[in-house]
Amino acid sequence: MEGLVFWIVGGLVLVFLVRRTKRKAREATRPRGSTDVRPGVRRVSFDYVDRKGGMTTREITAHRYRDGKVIGYCHLRRAERTFFVDSIDGPVVDAETGELLDVRAWARSL
């Protein structure tokens, strides 16, 4: 029984380390967005990782930012949605200008 617990815990640690390594590799190669965000940038697109780990590219019209979440209209799902800022992968792209924006700087500007 103790051997089984050891292998299960070891497997979980290995999965965690692999995911963390992949995330750090993605972050090292991804472009950084500008922290100088002009006021009024509402329509943007970004890559979003859902709870199950699936990634989709979303285009939204943002309404507000509160408690680490952006609330806005998702043009892919055609409905109002809530997006966790920590789940946005990479920079945010201003749909009007194509400028890359830092996720947190953009969210704070809403």
Buried (B, 14 or more C-beta within 10 A) or exposed (E): EEEEEEEEEEEEEEEEEEEEEEEEEEEEEEEEBBEEBEEEBBBBBBBBBEEEEEEEEBBBEBEEBEEEBBBBBBBEEEEEBEBBBEBBBBBBBBBEEEBBBBBBBBBEBB
